[in-house]
Amino acid sequence: MFSIFTTSYSCSQILMKFDRVDPVKPLPVINCCTPLAGASLSDGEASELERLFRVLGDRHRLKILNILLRAGGEAVCVCEFIDHLGLAQPTVSYHLKQLTDAGLLEREKRGTFAYFRVRPDAMEQLHNLVEPAALAKAS
């Protein structure tokens, strides 16, 4: 290693050391990225997806969806969610409304109680959004 402080050099020797430029080898160009195919979603579709994922971004709503999926298409009374989730009735109703407004659930009124089930095409629609093969077909 070259040090100007430990060895005595003349001024011209120091300048010669710093003025020397080593030749640089050219490096090969590496194509590290896959070319983008472009977006297959319109602005409207992206906005709809954003809303859907925002609704699904809550752990209580995911639990509600899980309970309904495990019910095998049968309608579940709102009172059942209160016990399973340990939440107050107004909070459960709020989460159910968010899922219904997002188009994931159907609401059925039976007397004074509301029953909910997953819309038949909702899970297929959600699956098509996240499955890579469906995304490839869209582009």
Helices and strands as residue ranges (DSSP letters): H 11-19, H 43-56, H 59-70, E 76-77, H 78-85, H 89-101, E 105-110, E 113-118, H 122-130, H 132-138
